[in-house]
Amino acid sequence: MANTLPQASSPASPAALLDVDRLTVDFETRSGTVHALDQVTLSVRRGEVVALVGESGSGKSVSAFAIMGILDAAAKVRGGSIRFDGMELVGASERDLRQIRGNRIAMIFQSARSALNPIQTVAATLTDVIRAHARTNMTDADVRERMLELLRQVRITDPERRLQAYPYELSGGMCQRIMIAAALACRPDMIIADEPTTGLDVTTQSAVMDLLTELSRERGLAMLLVTHDLALASEYCDRVVVMHAGHVVESAPRDVFFSHPAHPYSSGLLRAIPDAADSIDALVTLRGSLPDLRSDALPGCRFVARCERAQPDCRGPVASVSLGLGHDVKCLYPLVREDAQAA
């Protein structure tokens, strides 16, 4: 019999800057309809860093692109809401979305070297961004001063010389700093960082993430950090949102999540993190793989075929429940802490 737990109240905080509620997105492909996102709900408050984690193919980047309004033409939003600072983005006109993108929400794409135009200098790239989103008329001198200011903010030495450089002349870490500078160009309220440390060495990863989180704290920026790296999330985020096969399966404050994961999938992800003291043979892997999202008969819990705790009723509807302390889980048989059960 399923644990009897109180149903979660609305997951969005009244102070949430971003409120995604039951977002459902499909992709129409030649091989069928891919049910990429199903009832995805998450929120981000001002000054908060939220990590959106899960395996490749879980729907993290699709969620980010949906928020930005840059989904592929094959994508169809079937339902749900995306509200940013009270404005509904689902169904908004392209003109209205352009006022939000860059000005209010900026995105840092993974693999910065590939994201930058290889035949444009840093100056040309930043000029395009500043001109496209400028809220007032700016002279060429104003634009140049803003570019130099941005490069100094992201701690690029000799900014005058770097403005004339092309991406191939810069290191991966330097390219990522240019991407961060472009994201900050119009002083946004929120940054979506999609795997911002992909392809960087460990030292550069730390430098980039230190910079991002420091800027977030200083300016009160909201940040949605899309990553598969739980170690990164544990060090830099305030809250963790876990996705599996297009579902949000768990949401919790960082310390609560890493000490007491409630969803079997979350627990499996954490057990799969290599420990410096462990040998390769000691690694624990998640069995099975993601379900075929083209199926029209997906179970209520899309983790059911991989779950050691699964029961027959897990294939039916599964609602999110609250475990208290801002900890929500979409599971009929969560790994509930003893103190939570006693309460």
C-alpha positions in Angstrom: 0.0 0.0 0.0 1.3 3.4 -0.9 2.6 5.7 1.8 -0.1 8.1 3.0 1.5 11.5 2.6 -0.1 15.0 2.3 -0.5 16.3 -1.2 1.8 19.1 -2.2 0.4 22.6 -2.3 1.3 24.9 -5.2 5.0 24.4 -5.8 5.5 28.0 -6.8 6.6 30.4 -4.1 4.6 33.8 -4.1 8.1 35.4 -4.5 9.0 33.2 -7.5 10.4 35.2 -10.5 10.0 32.2 -12.8 7.0 29.9 -12.3 6.6 26.9 -14.7 3.4 25.0 -14.0 2.4 21.7 -15.6 4.3 22.4 -18.8 3.7 19.7 -21.4 5.7 19.6 -24.7 5.6 17.1 -27.6 7.7 16.9 -30.7 6.2 15.7 -34.0 8.7 13.5 -35.8 8.7 11.1 -38.7 8.8 8.2 -36.3 6.0 9.4 -34.1 5.1 12.0 -31.4 7.8 12.3 -28.7 6.3 13.2 -25.3 9.3 15.2 -24.2 7.8 17.0 -21.2 4.8 16.0 -19.2 3.4 18.3 -16.4 6.7 19.8 -15.6 6.5 22.2 -12.6 9.4 24.2 -11.1 10.1 27.7 -9.8 13.1 30.0 -9.3 13.2 32.9 -6.9 15.2 36.1 -7.2 18.8 35.6 -6.1 18.3 31.8 -6.1 20.4 29.2 -7.9 18.3 26.2 -8.9 20.0 23.1 -10.4 18.0 21.2 -12.9 19.6 17.7 -13.0 19.1 14.3 -14.6 20.4 12.0 -17.3 20.9 13.1 -20.9 17.5 12.9 -22.6 15.5 13.7 -19.4 14.2 17.0 -20.7 16.4 19.5 -19.0 17.5 21.4 -22.1 14.0 21.2 -23.6 12.6 22.8 -20.5 15.2 25.6 -20.7 14.5 26.2 -24.4 10.7 26.3 -23.7 11.3 29.0 -21.1 13.3 31.0 -23.6 10.7 30.5 -26.3 13.3 29.0 -28.7 11.9 25.5 -29.1 12.4 23.7 -32.5 9.6 24.2 -35.0 8.6 20.5 -34.5 7.8 21.2 -30.8 4.2 21.8 -29.7 3.3 23.1 -26.2 0.3 21.0 -25.4 -0.5 22.6 -22.0 0.8 24.3 -18.9 2.1 27.8 -18.1 5.4 29.6 -18.0 5.1 32.9 -16.0 8.0 35.2 -15.7 7.6 38.1 -13.2 3.8 37.7 -13.7 3.9 37.7 -17.5 2.6 34.6 -19.3 5.2 33.4 -21.9 3.2 30.5 -23.3 1.3 31.9 -26.3 3.1 35.3 -26.1 3.9 37.0 -29.4 7.4 36.9 -30.8 7.6 40.6 -30.3 6.9 40.3 -26.6 9.3 37.3 -26.3 12.1 39.4 -27.8 11.5 42.0 -25.1 12.1 39.2 -22.5 14.9 37.3 -24.1 18.2 39.1 -23.5 16.7 42.0 -21.6 15.1 40.0 -18.7 16.2 36.4 -19.3 19.6 35.5 -20.7 20.9 32.1 -21.7 24.4 30.7 -21.6 24.6 27.7 -24.0 26.8 24.7 -23.6 30.0 24.4 -25.6 30.8 28.2 -25.7 33.4 27.9 -28.5 30.7 26.3 -30.8 28.1 28.8 -29.7 30.2 31.8 -30.7 30.4 32.9 -34.3 33.8 31.8 -35.5 34.2 34.6 -38.0 33.2 37.4 -35.6 35.5 39.1 -33.2 34.6 39.4 -29.5 33.8 43.1 -30.2 31.4 42.2 -33.0 29.6 39.6 -31.0 29.1 41.8 -28.0 28.1 44.8 -30.2 25.4 42.7 -31.8 24.0 41.7 -28.4 24.1 45.2 -26.9 22.6 46.8 -30.0 19.9 44.2 -30.3 18.7 44.7 -26.7 19.6 48.2 -25.9 16.8 50.0 -24.1 18.2 53.5 -25.1 20.2 54.8 -28.0 23.9 54.2 -27.5 26.8 55.9 -29.3 29.7 53.8 -30.5 31.7 55.1 -27.6 29.0 54.0 -25.2 28.9 50.5 -26.7 32.7 50.2 -26.5 32.8 51.3 -22.9 30.0 48.8 -22.0 31.9 46.0 -23.7 35.1 46.8 -21.7 33.1 47.0 -18.5 31.6 43.6 -19.2 35.0 42.0 -19.9 36.3 43.4 -16.7 33.3 42.1 -14.8 34.0 38.5 -16.0 37.7 39.1 -15.1 39.2 39.0 -18.6 42.7 40.6 -18.5 43.7 43.1 -21.2 40.1 43.6 -22.4 41.0 46.1 -25.1 43.1 43.4 -26.9 40.6 40.6 -26.3 37.9 42.6 -28.0 39.8 42.1 -31.3 40.2 38.3 -30.8 38.3 35.6 -32.6 37.0 32.5 -30.7 39.7 30.2 -32.1 42.3 32.5 -30.5 40.8 32.0 -27.1 40.8 29.1 -24.6 37.6 27.3 -23.7 37.4 29.1 -20.4 37.9 32.4 -22.0 35.2 31.7 -24.6 32.8 30.7 -21.7 33.6 34.1 -20.0 32.7 35.8 -23.3 29.4 34.0 -23.3 28.8 35.1 -19.7 29.6 38.7 -20.6 27.1 38.5 -23.5 24.5 37.1 -21.1 25.1 40.0 -18.7 25.2 42.6 -21.4 21.6 43.9 -20.8 21.5 43.4 -17.1 19.0 40.5 -17.0 17.0 39.4 -14.0 17.6 35.7 -14.7 20.2 33.5 -16.3 19.7 30.0 -17.7 23.0 28.3 -17.8 22.8 25.1 -19.9 25.7 22.8 -19.0 28.0 25.9 -18.8 31.1 23.8 -17.9 31.0 21.3 -20.7 34.4 20.6 -22.2 36.3 22.6 -19.5 38.9 21.2 -17.2 38.2 21.0 -13.5 40.0 24.1 -12.5 38.3 26.2 -15.2 34.9 24.7 -14.3 35.4 26.0 -10.8 36.5 29.4 -11.9 33.4 29.7 -14.3 31.0 28.5 -11.6 32.5 30.8 -8.9 32.1 33.7 -11.3 28.5 32.9 -12.2 27.4 32.3 -8.6 29.2 35.4 -7.3 27.5 37.6 -10.0 24.2 36.0 -9.1 24.6 36.8 -5.4 25.9 40.3 -6.0 23.1 41.3 -8.4 20.2 39.2 -7.0 20.1 37.3 -10.3 17.9 34.2 -10.5 19.8 31.3 -12.1 18.6 28.0 -13.5 21.7 25.7 -13.8 21.0 22.9 -16.2 23.5 20.1 -15.5 24.1 16.4 -15.2 26.9 17.0 -12.8 25.5 16.4 -9.2 28.8 17.3 -7.7 28.6 20.7 -9.3 25.0 21.1 -8.1 26.0 20.2 -4.6 28.5 22.9 -4.4 26.8 25.8 -6.1 23.0 25.5 -6.0 20.3 26.4 -3.4 17.7 23.9 -4.6 17.7 20.8 -6.8 15.0 19.8 -9.3 15.4 16.3 -10.6 14.1 15.3 -14.1 13.6 11.8 -15.5 12.1 11.1 -18.9 10.2 14.4 -19.1 8.9 14.3 -15.5 10.0 16.4 -12.5 10.4 13.6 -10.0 11.8 15.5 -7.0 12.4 19.0 -5.8 14.2 19.9 -2.6 16.6 22.3 -0.9 20.2 21.3 -1.6 21.1 20.0 1.9 17.9 18.1 2.2 18.3 16.5 -1.2 21.9 15.4 -0.8 21.3 14.0 2.7 17.8 12.5 2.2 16.9 11.9 -1.5 13.3 10.6 -1.6 12.8 9.4 -5.1 14.5 6.0 -6.0 15.8 7.6 -9.2 17.5 10.5 -7.2 18.9 7.9 -4.8 20.3 5.9 -7.7 21.9 9.0 -9.2 23.6 9.9 -6.0 24.9 6.3 -5.5 26.4 6.4 -9.0 28.6 9.4 -8.1 32.2 8.1 -7.9 34.0 8.5 -4.6 37.7 9.1 -4.4 38.0 6.2 -2.0 36.1 3.8 -4.2 37.4 1.6 -7.0 35.8 1.4 -10.4 34.3 -2.0 -9.3 32.5 -0.3 -6.4 30.5 2.1 -8.7 26.7 1.6 -8.6 24.9 2.0 -11.9 21.3 2.6 -12.6 19.8 -0.3 -14.3 17.8 -0.1 -17.5 17.4 3.0 -19.7 15.0 5.8 -20.4 11.6 4.7 -21.8 10.6 5.2 -25.4 8.9 8.6 -25.2 7.1 8.0 -28.5 4.8 5.5 -26.8 1.2 6.6 -26.2 1.0 4.2 -23.3 3.6 5.6 -21.0 3.1 4.6 -17.3 2.3 7.2 -14.7 5.8 6.7 -13.3 8.2 6.6 -16.2 10.9 5.2 -13.9 8.8 2.1 -13.0 10.7 -0.4 -15.3 14.0 0.6 -13.6 12.8 0.9 -10.0 13.5 -1.8 -7.4 10.6 -0.5 -5.3 8.0 -0.5 -8.1 4.5 -1.9 -7.4 1.7 -2.6 -9.9 -0.1 0.7 -9.0 3.0 2.7 -10.0 1.9 2.3 -13.6 -1.2 4.4 -12.8 -1.5 8.1 -12.0 1.3 9.4 -9.7 0.9 12.8 -8.1 3.5 14.9 -6.4 3.5 14.9 -2.6 5.1 17.1 0.0 7.5 15.7 2.6 7.8 19.1 4.2 10.7 21.6 4.3 10.1 22.4 0.6 10.7 18.8 -0.3 8.3 17.4 -3.0 8.5 14.0 -4.7 6.5 12.3 -7.5 6.4 8.8 -6.1 4.0 6.4 -4.5 6.7 4.7 -2.5 9.3 7.4 -1.6 12.3 6.8 0.5 10.9 8.7 3.5 13.2 9.8 6.4 12.4 8.3 9.8 11.9 11.7 11.3 9.4 12.6 8.5 7.4 9.4 9.1 7.3 10.1 12.8 6.0 13.6 12.2 
